[in-house]
Amino acid sequence: MHSGEQHRGLSSTHLIREIDASLKRLKTDYVDVFMIHWPDVFADKEEVLRAINIIIMSGRARYFGISNHYAWEVCEYLWEADKRNFPKAGVIEIPFSILDRRYENDLTFYKKNEVGVICYQPLKGGLLSGKYKRNRGLEENSTKLIAGWTYEVSEDNYNKLEALEILSQELGLSLAEYAFAWDLAQPGVVSVINGARCKEELISSVKASEAIIPLEHFKEIDKIAPGPEKARIRFERYTGN
């Protein structure tokens, strides 16, 4: 929010000062979830959790979450919280979409440890909105320029978008609805951040939340836009009768 070393990172001083500043700006006594947004390699995790504990015990926040961290980093917070009886992270917020699956192998860990996954950029900065067509060019609007979420639509991306749109049409969904539904079907995902700008887009998102994507579609999506390599099962178990 300001320049200088004391106005960034996850030091206890910064966390407590910024929750107070946020509450003042929001004109409220508390927030439901207080998120630590980016990893800070210089911050001690016990110090971070001690500050979070103060914030929650004082009633400034009900729960806390973690954003833009990998599963091993979240695991360190869970371990530290368990050792010291500090609040446990309830949610993780990550960029996740059909076109951005870098965190996919972390999802099973979050589900197992009851950390709800919130997906942001579910439309990959608008690429999965369905409005970008081949040879039409990229429309850059001010909102995405401010957020820094503009992406070049390459020939490879056009090929993926066109193949995905065919799949979405089979289910009577728009490409955006299909992308939302795919996110919501992933292990541990509890919510998708939706930047709806009008009533129609909000209604469309509700439709996506009720859609069911067939198993064969997931296999086709893996071919169109593959995710990270999965861990190989080395010890098969006999499951027959």
BELSULMO-V501830 format. One record per residue. RES is the residue in one small letter. PSI is psi in whole degrees, -180 to 180 (999 if undefined). OMEGA is omega in radians with two decimals (none if undefined). Layout:
res=RES psi=PSI omega=OMEGA
res=RES psi=PSI omega=OMEGA
This chain:
res=m psi=-25 omega=-3.13
res=h psi=167 omega=3.09
res=s psi=162 omega=3.12
res=g psi=152 omega=-3.06
res=e psi=-25 omega=-3.11
res=q psi=2 omega=-3.11
res=h psi=30 omega=3.10
res=r psi=168 omega=3.07
res=g psi=-171 omega=-2.98
res=l psi=31 omega=3.04
res=s psi=155 omega=-3.13
res=s psi=-38 omega=3.11
res=t psi=-46 omega=-3.11
res=h psi=-44 omega=-3.11
res=l psi=-47 omega=-3.10
res=i psi=-39 omega=3.11
res=r psi=-40 omega=-3.06
res=e psi=-31 omega=3.06
res=i psi=-39 omega=3.11
res=d psi=-41 omega=3.12
res=a psi=-38 omega=3.12
res=s psi=-45 omega=3.14
res=l psi=-37 omega=3.12
res=k psi=-44 omega=3.14
res=r psi=-39 omega=-3.11
res=l psi=-11 omega=-3.13
res=k psi=49 omega=3.13
res=t psi=164 omega=-3.13
res=d psi=-23 omega=-3.10
res=y psi=164 omega=2.99
res=v psi=155 omega=3.13
res=d psi=-44 omega=-3.11
res=v psi=129 omega=3.06
res=f psi=118 omega=-3.03
res=m psi=134 omega=2.88
res=i psi=125 omega=-2.76
res=h psi=-43 omega=-3.11
res=w psi=152 omega=3.07
res=p psi=144 omega=3.08
res=d psi=104 omega=-3.05
res=v psi=-16 omega=-3.11
res=f psi=-8 omega=-3.09
res=a psi=135 omega=3.06
res=d psi=131 omega=-3.05
res=k psi=-31 omega=3.06
res=e psi=-41 omega=3.12
res=e psi=-42 omega=3.12
res=v psi=-49 omega=-3.10
res=l psi=-31 omega=3.09
res=r psi=-40 omega=3.09
res=a psi=-42 omega=3.10
res=i psi=-40 omega=3.12
res=n psi=-42 omega=3.10
res=i psi=-44 omega=-3.11
res=i psi=-43 omega=-3.11
res=i psi=-44 omega=-3.12
res=m psi=-27 omega=3.13
res=s psi=-4 omega=3.09
res=g psi=8 omega=3.14
res=r psi=-29 omega=3.12
res=a psi=152 omega=3.13
res=r psi=-40 omega=-3.11
res=y psi=171 omega=3.04
res=f psi=155 omega=3.14
res=g psi=174 omega=-3.09
res=i psi=140 omega=-3.12
res=s psi=144 omega=3.02
res=n psi=31 omega=3.04
res=h psi=151 omega=3.03
res=y psi=165 omega=-3.05
res=a psi=-38 omega=-3.11
res=w psi=-32 omega=3.10
res=e psi=-40 omega=3.08
res=v psi=-38 omega=3.13
res=c psi=-39 omega=3.11
res=e psi=-39 omega=3.09
res=y psi=-41 omega=3.13
res=l psi=-40 omega=3.14
res=w psi=-47 omega=-3.13
res=e psi=-41 omega=3.13
res=a psi=-40 omega=-3.13
res=d psi=-40 omega=-3.12
res=k psi=-38 omega=-2.96
res=r psi=8 omega=3.14
res=n psi=41 omega=3.06
res=f psi=165 omega=3.12
res=p psi=140 omega=3.12
res=k psi=141 omega=3.07
res=a psi=129 omega=-3.11
res=g psi=-26 omega=-3.11
res=v psi=155 omega=3.00
res=i psi=133 omega=3.13
res=e psi=122 omega=-3.07
res=i psi=152 omega=2.98
res=p psi=126 omega=-3.07
res=f psi=128 omega=3.12
res=s psi=174 omega=3.09
res=i psi=-33 omega=-3.11
res=l psi=-1 omega=3.11
res=d psi=92 omega=-3.02
res=r psi=25 omega=-3.03
res=r psi=-28 omega=-3.12
res=y psi=7 omega=-2.96
res=e psi=-39 omega=-3.11
res=n psi=-11 omega=3.10
res=d psi=-17 omega=-2.98
res=l psi=-40 omega=-3.14
res=t psi=-39 omega=3.10
res=f psi=-45 omega=-3.12
res=y psi=-42 omega=3.13
res=k psi=-44 omega=-3.12
res=k psi=-35 omega=-3.08
res=n psi=14 omega=3.04
res=e psi=43 omega=3.01
res=v psi=110 omega=-3.10
res=g psi=139 omega=-3.11
res=v psi=125 omega=3.03
res=i psi=124 omega=-3.11
res=c psi=130 omega=2.95
res=y psi=165 omega=-2.98
res=q psi=45 omega=-3.14
res=p psi=-19 omega=3.11
res=l psi=14 omega=3.10
res=k psi=57 omega=3.08
res=g psi=22 omega=3.11
res=g psi=-11 omega=-3.11
res=l psi=-34 omega=-3.11
res=l psi=15 omega=3.13
res=s psi=-21 omega=-3.13
res=g psi=-2 omega=-3.08
res=k psi=-10 omega=3.13
res=y psi=116 omega=-3.13
res=k psi=154 omega=-3.13
res=r psi=137 omega=3.10
res=n psi=9 omega=3.11
res=r psi=-21 omega=3.13
res=g psi=170 omega=-3.10
res=l psi=120 omega=3.08
res=e psi=120 omega=-3.13
res=e psi=110 omega=3.10
res=n psi=163 omega=-2.99
res=s psi=-34 omega=-3.10
res=t psi=-47 omega=-3.10
res=k psi=-30 omega=3.08
res=l psi=-41 omega=3.12
res=i psi=-43 omega=-3.11
res=a psi=-15 omega=-3.10
res=g psi=28 omega=-3.05
res=w psi=30 omega=3.08
res=t psi=142 omega=-3.13
res=y psi=143 omega=3.09
res=e psi=130 omega=3.12
res=v psi=101 omega=-3.13
res=s psi=170 omega=3.08
res=e psi=-38 omega=3.12
res=d psi=-42 omega=3.11
res=n psi=-41 omega=3.10
res=y psi=-42 omega=3.11
res=n psi=-43 omega=3.13
res=k psi=-45 omega=-3.10
res=l psi=-41 omega=-3.13
res=e psi=-39 omega=3.11
res=a psi=-39 omega=3.12
res=l psi=-35 omega=-3.13
res=e psi=-35 omega=3.08
res=i psi=-43 omega=3.12
res=l psi=-42 omega=-3.12
res=s psi=-37 omega=-3.13
res=q psi=-30 omega=3.10
res=e psi=-27 omega=-3.12
res=l psi=4 omega=-3.12
res=g psi=29 omega=-3.12
res=l psi=153 omega=2.96
res=s psi=165 omega=3.13
res=l psi=-40 omega=3.12
res=a psi=-44 omega=3.12
res=e psi=-40 omega=3.14
res=y psi=-42 omega=-3.14
res=a psi=-42 omega=3.08
res=f psi=-46 omega=-3.10
res=a psi=-38 omega=3.12
res=w psi=-45 omega=3.10
res=d psi=-48 omega=-3.07
res=l psi=-20 omega=-3.13
res=a psi=-5 omega=-3.08
res=q psi=151 omega=-3.11
res=p psi=129 omega=3.04
res=g psi=-8 omega=-3.11
res=v psi=125 omega=-3.11
res=v psi=-19 omega=-3.09
res=s psi=154 omega=3.08
res=v psi=127 omega=3.13
res=i psi=123 omega=-3.05
res=n psi=120 omega=3.13
res=g psi=52 omega=-3.12
res=a psi=135 omega=-3.12
res=r psi=-8 omega=-3.12
res=c psi=171 omega=-3.10
res=k psi=-40 omega=-3.09
res=e psi=-41 omega=3.14
res=e psi=-34 omega=3.10
res=l psi=-43 omega=3.10
res=i psi=-40 omega=3.11
res=s psi=-39 omega=-3.14
res=s psi=-37 omega=3.08
res=v psi=-41 omega=3.08
res=k psi=-42 omega=-3.14
res=a psi=-36 omega=-3.11
res=s psi=-19 omega=-3.13
res=e psi=-5 omega=-3.09
res=a psi=148 omega=3.09
res=i psi=121 omega=-3.14
res=i psi=125 omega=-3.13
res=p psi=154 omega=-3.12
res=l psi=-40 omega=-3.11
res=e psi=-26 omega=3.10
res=h psi=-39 omega=3.12
res=f psi=-38 omega=3.12
res=k psi=-39 omega=3.11
res=e psi=-39 omega=3.12
res=i psi=-39 omega=3.11
res=d psi=-32 omega=3.11
res=k psi=-39 omega=-3.09
res=i psi=-48 omega=-3.09
res=a psi=80 omega=-3.03
res=p psi=146 omega=3.04
res=g psi=-171 omega=3.13
res=p psi=159 omega=3.13
res=e psi=134 omega=3.13
res=k psi=152 omega=3.07
res=a psi=136 omega=-3.12
res=r psi=135 omega=3.09
res=i psi=115 omega=-3.06
res=r psi=-25 omega=-3.09
res=f psi=95 omega=3.14
res=e psi=146 omega=3.09
res=r psi=141 omega=3.11
res=y psi=123 omega=-3.10
res=t psi=10 omega=3.14
res=g psi=-178 omega=-3.14
res=n psi=999 omega=none
